[in-house]
Amino acid sequence: MAAKDGMLLLMSVFFIGGSLSGCVVNTLDEKHKIIKLRQEVQGQPITVDIVHGEHWSERMQAGPIIFNILPQIVIWAEDQDGRLIDTLYITGADGKGFRHAGKNEKGAAFYAECFPVWASRLQAAGKSLPSKKEPYPDTVTSATPMSGFSLETRLINAEKTSALFLEVNKSNDVNDQYTKENNDWAGQPSLIYEAVITQMQPGDEYQLKLIGHGGRIKDTPDIYTDLTGLDTAMEQIREITVKQGWGEAIQ
C-alpha cells in the first residue's frame, strides 16, 4: 500500500510540475530551411525566399502542453487576366498527418476559410481544394517550417505568368478588432502578398509586397486593401522575394 501511495504521490507531483512548467511539443528552430519541390518536372526554376518576422509563431498552452502555432501559407501563379495558372506550394495539404484541428474537423472547408482568396480563384479555375480524401501531392506541399525558409521549385507555364501571390494565415491570431466572436478560429484575416513579374532572366529578383487581406470568414472572398486593425498578423513575415534559379537561397 505504501508503494502504491508513493507512486500516486510521484505522479501527482509530476502532473502538477508539468502543468506549471509545461511541455513544448513542437520546438522552434531558427535555422533557415530549404524546401526542394518539383525538381524533375519541366518549368522555369525559381526560388522564393521567406524571411520570418517577430510574430511568425505564437505560443498556446492547454493544460501541461505548450505548442507553437505556425502560419499556414499558399503560393500560386496567375496570368494577366487574373486566372490561377498553378499552385506552387501549400502547407500541410498532403493528408498524411493533419495535426491542425481545423483541418481534421472542416476538411476542404478549412482551406476556403484559411485562404479565401486562393480558394476562390482555385475553384474558379475548376480545381479542387485539398482534403483527406483528395490530398495534394508531395510535389507542392510540406509541413509548415519552424522559421523562414526558401522554396526551390519550378514555375509551370512561366511564359503565361504575370503575377505571383502568397497568402498567409495563422489560427487564433486575435486582437481587439478581430476576435473569436466576429471571426471564429482565425482572428485576424489572411494577408495577401503579390509580385508583378515579367519574363524572369537570371539575376532578376522581385519582392512580393503586402496588398491587402482576405476578409473575415463570412465575407465575400476578395482582396480588401484597408489594413486598419491588423497588428501581429503583419509581423508574421518580414520579407518575401522571388528570383530565377536555385542554389542561392538565404542561409
Residue, then its C-alpha position, 0 to 999 in steps of 0.5 A: m500500500a505504501a508503494k502504491d501511495g508513493m507512486l500516486l504521490l510521484m505522479s501527482v507531483f509530476f502532473i502538477g510540475g508539468s502543468l506549471s512548467g509545461c511541455v513544448v511539443n513542437t520546438l522552434d528552430e531558427k535555422h533557415k530551411i530549404i524546401k526542394l519541390r518539383q525538381e524533375v518536372q519541366g518549368q522555369p526554376i525559381t526560388v522564393d525566399i521567406v524571411h520570418g518576422e517577430h510574430w511568425s509563431e505564437r505560443m498556446q498552452a492547454g493544460p501541461i502542453i505548450f505548442n507553437i502555432l505556425p502560419q499556414i501559407v499558399i503560393w500560386a501563379e496567375d496570368q494577366d487576366g487574373r486566372l490561377i495558372d498553378t499552385l506552387y506550394i501549400t502547407g500541410a495539404d498532403g493528408k498524411g498527418f493533419r495535426h491542425a484541428g481545423k483541418n481534421e474537423k472542416g476538411a476542404a472547408f478549412y482551406a476556403e476559410c484559411f485562404p479565401v482568396w486562393a480558394s476562390r480563384l482555385q475553384a474558379a479555375g475548376k480545381s479542387l481544394p485539398s482534403k483527406k480524401e483528395p490530398y495534394p501531392d508531395t510535389v507542392t506541399s510540406a509541413t509548415p517550417m519552424s522559421g523562414f525558409s526558401l522554396e526551390t521549385r519550378l514555375i509551370n507555364a512561366e511564359k503565361t505568368s504575370a503575377l505571383f501571390l502568397e497568402v498567409n494565415k495563422s489560427n487564433d491570431v486575435n486582437d481587439q478588432y478581430t476576435k473569436e466572436n466576429n471571426d471564429w478560429a482565425g482572428q485576424p484575416s489572411l494577408i495577401y502578398e503579390a509580385v508583378i513579374t515579367q519574363m524572369q532572366p537570371g539575376d532578376e529578383y522581385q519582392l512580393k509586397l503586402i496588398g491587402h487581406g482576405g476578409r473575415i470568414k463570412d465575407t465575400p472572398d476578395i482582396y480588401t486593401d484597408l489594413t486598419g486593425l491588423d497588428t501581429a498578423m503583419e509581423q508574421i513575415r518580414e520579407i518575401t522575394v522571388k528570383q530565377g534559379w536555385g542554389e542561392a537561397i538565404q542561409 
